[in-house]
Amino acid sequence: MEIHLDDVTKVYRGGAKALGSVSLDIQSGVFRLLGPDGPARAP
């Protein structure tokens, strides 16, 4: 499986831009996307 993102933009209400024209290719294999708090968050 592969993941392909092309020209992704995220703009919040009020005009704050989180992403601008981001492109990303992830090839087959093991991968993880981690946030600032790491892989797991307590409820």
Secondary structure as UniProt FT lines:
FT   STRAND          3..11
FT   TURN            13..14
FT   STRAND          17..26
FT   TURN            36..37
//
